[in-house]
């Protein structure tokens, strides 16, 4: 019978945790309001307030044991939020690279630019499709681009290690289809010359990328004439004239992709349908926002799985720490709890009061862990390989309000589990037994 009771409690706990994980902050606010109303409007709630007030007032007398819970949970939340901030920053950087009024066109079966190829005839057909915006001269605003890998010395390496950077050959329209790309030092490259501009993210990752310096790419010397910023994935790239890049790497007249400025966001439907209906083309178009969102999905999932796995392992330790602490706290208050139950206090107020005490400590730990993660890691610079890219992607970790709320939910979940079983034991222990043990 006791086994079935404990098994039922475990199942109920798992169900409650599953619901809690899916709960948005609005749902948590409603639950908190309902709990407060119960505590102030009902007799059992008033009993809970009395028991909880006594327990919370003695926390200062148990600073050492209370600190075990707070520090343990703060560590879990801090690590969890920091790791998830990597996934959030990575996805945010790629999302910032796209928009609804620009489209990217690639070979139909291609998942990314590297595996795509477009001929000169394809590009002519794409330029003539409906929905393409035109400049003041009536010319279609399209940047046909080539993507190749460039090996560069990693900044700070003492052994001469090299890393892969993405060199993008672009047309003059590249700065029009991506208006957020701005030259912040030097100037842009001149078409037809082996001149190159580098993103400030690439400057952070690789050495020797200063204005006026030279690089050897494709066995040819290139002059760095400028540095640009964009606030997105492009900052990790090197840009040069597409014709010169193609000549250097013997790519002919073809390109990997074409980025197109659309007349408006709604034009993507007519544009993509026209390309797919053209029997001379085997291409697929999507908004750059959709394209980069898909590019971020796999790596974001990997980073989140790593973060949640590490957080879960640490959470197990924090739960056992909370259990030990609360069992000890309940044991020291056994006579007090038994007395309250002897004079008419029910078991439910005792359970809720003990859990409120644990969850208060968990909330404090979660807030501390989240604050530390935000102060230390928000905006922290990192880099990793982008899915479908030939180079590293530089990005900043992003500790968003959503991640902080996720950390608080984890903290309260740990507090819930850590306080539930000691609370149930305190409420179910026979009064005579509790008085004798005390």
N, C-alpha and C positions, 0 to 999 in steps of 0.2 A: 504493500500500500504506500509506504514511504517512497519506494522507488518510483511508482507511478506519479506521485505528487511532485517529486523533483523533476521527473522527465517532462511533465506538463509545464512546470515553471520554466524549464529550459526552452521548450518550444514556444511558449508565450513570449519569452525574452527575445528569441530570434525573430519572431514575427514583429514585435515592437521595433526592433532595430531595423528591420527591412523597411517598415513604414517610415521610420525616422530618417533613413538615408535619402528617401525620395521626397521628403517634405521640403517645400520652399520656405523662405523666411516668413512669408505671410501666414502659412499654416502654423509655424512655430509660435508666432505672435498670438494667433487665435487660441492655441493650446495654453499659452501662458495666461491669457485673459480669463479663460474658463477655470483654470486652476486657482487664480486669485479670487474669482467670484465664489468658488466652492469654499475656499478658506475663510471668507468673510461672511458668507450667508448661511452656512450650515454648521450644526453643532460639531459634527466630526471634523469639519474644516477648522473650526476654532480650536479644537483639541490638537490638531496638527500644528497650528501656529504656536501653541503653548510649548509643545514638545520640541519643535524646531528652534524656538527662541532660546530655550535652555541649552540645547546642543551647540548652536552657533555661538552663544555667549562664552562657551568654554573653549572655543578654538584657540584663543590666545594662550590657554594653559597647555595646549597640545601642539605648539608650533612645530616641533620636530617632526612628529608623525604627519601633521597636516602638510608640511613642506614636501614630504615624500610624494604625496598625491599631486600637488601643484607642479613641482619640478618635473616629475615623470610625464605628466600630461603636456606640459609646456614643451618638453623635448619632442614628443610625438607630433604635436601640432606644428611646431617650428620646422621640423624636417619634412613633414608632409606638404605643408604649404610651399616651402622652398622648391621641392621637387615638382609639384604641380605648376608652380610659377614658370618653370622651364617650358613645360608643354604649352602653357597659356601664352608666354612670350613668343614662342616659335610660331604658333598658329596665328597670333595677332600680327606678327611681322609679315607673314605671307598674305593674310587677308588685306593688309594695307597696300599690298602690291597690285591689287585689282580694283576695278570699278565696274559699274553697270553700263557705262556708255563707251566702253572700249571692248573689243573682241580679239581673241587670239585664234588663228587658223593654223591647223596642223594636218598632216596626213591622217586619213580617217582612222586607221587602226593604232595610232600612236598614243601612248599614255603620257608622254612628255616631249619636250622640245628635242632632247638629245636623239631620240629614236625617230624623229620626223624628218621629212625632206620634201621640199616644194621646188618644182622646176620654174624656170622663167615664164613659161607658158601658163603655169598655174597662177603665178602672181598677177599676170595680166588679166586673167579671168576674175580673180578676187577683187582687183581694183574696180572692175566694172559692175560689181554686184550692187543691188539696191540697198540703201541704208548707210552707205559709206559717206562720211562727212567730207566736205571739200574746203580747201583754203580760199583765200581771196582771189587767187589766180584760177580757181576752178579745178585744181588738181586734187586727186583723192589723197586723204591723209592716212598713209599706211607706211609702216616701217617693216620692211622685209629683213629678217635677222638671222644671223649665223651664230651658233653656240659651239665653242671649242674649249678644251681644257688647257690650262697653263700652269706649269709647276713653278712655284715661287718659294724662296726661303722663308720659313716661319719666323715671325718676330720673337725674339727672346731665346731662340734655340742656340745652345752652345756647341752643338754637334753638326750644325749645318743641315738640319732636317728641312725637307721641302714639303709643302702642302699643295693641294689642288685648288686653283682659283678658276672661276668661270669668266672667260673672255667672250664678250658679246659684240659681234659686228652689227652695227645699226646704220640706218639711213638718217638723213637730216630730220625726218619727221619724228624720230624717236623722242625728242624733247617735247613735241607737240602732243603725242599720244600719252605721254607720261609727264604732265605739267608739274608734278611734285618734284621732279628731278631738277636740282639747281646746282650750278657751279659755285662752290664756296671758296675756291682758291684757284688762281690761274685762269685758264680759258678752256673753251671746248676745242676738240680736234678739228683740223682742216681736212675736208674730203680729199682723198687721193694721196695723203701723206701717212707715213708710219708714225702717227701721233696717237696718244692714248690718254683717256681720262679714267681715274680710278675712284671707286666709292670709298667713303670714309670708313666703312666697315672693313673693307679690304686693307686699308691703311693700318687699322688696328691689328689685323691678323698677320700681315706679311711685312717683312723689312724691305727697305730700299724703294718704297713707293712715295717718294717726295717729288714735288713739282721740279722739273729740270733734270730729274734722274733718267736713266735709261734701263730698259729691260730687253732681254734677248728672248723673243718669242718666235717659234717656228724657224729657228736659226737665223733670225733677222733682228737687228737692233730697232727698238721702238723708244720714242721720247715721251716721257710723261709730261703733259702740258696742263693738266688740271685735276682737281679733286671735286667730286660732287656728293651731295647729300640728297636723300629721298625719303628717309623714314620708313623704308620697307626693305624687301629682299634684294632690290637692285643695288643697295649700298655695298653688298659683298662682291660686286662684279667689277670687271674692267671693260670699258667701252672704247670702240674704235670704229673707223669707217668699214662698213661691211664688204665693200669691193676689195679693199686692201687686205682684210682678214682672209677673204676667199682666195685671193692670189697667193698670199703667204702660205696658206694651208692647202692649196691646190683643191679647192672645193668647186671650181667652175662657177657657173652663173646661178646655181641653185641656192636655196636658203633652208634653214630648219623650220622657221615659222614666220608668220606675218601678224603683226599687231595693228589693229585697225581702229581708227576713231569713228564712232558711229554718230549718226545725226542726233540721236537721243537714245535713252535707255530702251524704249519700246522697239527700236529698229532692229534689235538682235533677232527677232522672230523672222522678219522678212529676209534679213541678210543670211541667216543660217539655212533657211528653207531654200533660198535661191541657189546657194552653193551645193546643197545636197541633191537638188533636182538637176543640176548641170551634169550631163553625161560625160563631159570632158574632164570633170574633176572627181577626185576621190579624197575629199577633205571633210573635216568637221570643224565647226566654229562654236565657240562658247564665250560668254563674257569672261573677262580676265578675273573678275571676282570669283566666279564659279570655278575657273581653272585653278587658281591658287588655293582656294579652299579645299579642293580635292587633293592638291599636292601636299597639303599639310596634314591630311587625315591620318595616314599611316604612322608617320613619326609622332604625331600628337598622341595617338593611341599607345604607342610604345612607351613614351615618356610618362603617360598617366599610369599605365600598368606598373611601371617601375616604382613610381611614387606611391601608389596605393599598396603595393606589395611590401615595400620597406616600412610604410606607415603602419600596416597591419601587424607586421612582426614586432615593431616597437610597441604597438597598442596592447599586444598580449602581455608584455612585461608590465606595462602601466596598469592594466587591469588587475594583475596579481598583486602589484604594490598597493593598489586601492583596496583590494579585498583584505589583505593582511592588516592594513591600517584601520579599516572600518570594523573588522572583527575585533581588533584590540580595543577600539574606541567603544564599541557596544559592550564588550566584556567589562570595561571599567565603569560603565553606566548601568550595569545589569540591575543593581538594587533600585536605582532611580526609576528605570523602566518598569520593573516589577511592581513597585509601589504605585506608579501611575495606573497600571492595568488593574491593580487591586482595588483602587478607588473608583473604577468605572471607565477608564480610558479603553477604547477599543483597539484592536490590532491594526486596522487600516491607518489611523493617524500616526501610530508609531512607525509603520513601514514608510509612509510618505515623508515623515519628519526626518528619519535617518537618511533617506535618499535625497531629500532637499539639501541636507548638510553636505553630502558627498558631491552632489552636482554643483553646489555653490563653489566648492574647492576646484571642481573640474572646470567650471566657467572661468574662474580666475586664472587657472593654468592655461586654458585655451586662449584667453585674451593676451596673456603674456607671450605665449608662443607665437601667436599671430602677429603681435606687435614687433617682436624681434625679427621675424621673417620679413615683414614689410620694411623695417628700418635697414636691414642688412642686405636683402636680396632684391628689393624692388628697383628695377633699372640696372641691375648687375649685368655686365656684358658677358656673353657666352657665344659659342659657335659650335656648329655641328654640320654634318652632311645633310643637305636637303634632298628629300626623296625625288628622284628624277633629275637631279642636277649633277654637273660634273665638278662642282666646287663646293667649298664650305659656305654655310650660311651664317652670317653674323646677326645676332639678335639680342634683345635685352629681356631679362626675366621680368614678368609682369605679375605682381601680387594684387589681384583685382578684389573688389568687395565680395564677389562670388566665391573666390578661393578662401577669403577670411571666414565667410559664413560656413563653408565646407569644413574648415578647421574647427570652428566652434561646434559644429554638429558632431564631429569625431570626439571632441573633448567631452561633450555631454553624454555621448553614447558610452564612452569609457566610464564616466561617473555613474551612469545608470547601472551598468553591469557590476561595477565595483561596489555599489551601495545596495543593490537589490538583495543579494543573498544574506549579507549580515543583517539587513533590515527585516527580512522574513524570519530569520532565526530569532531575532530579538522579540518579534511579535508573537511567534508561535511557541516559544519556550514556556513551559508551565511556570506559573508565578512562584510556587514553592521551590521549584528547582532553581529558578533565577535567584531567589533570595539566598538559597543555600550556597550556590556557586559564588555569589558576591562576598 
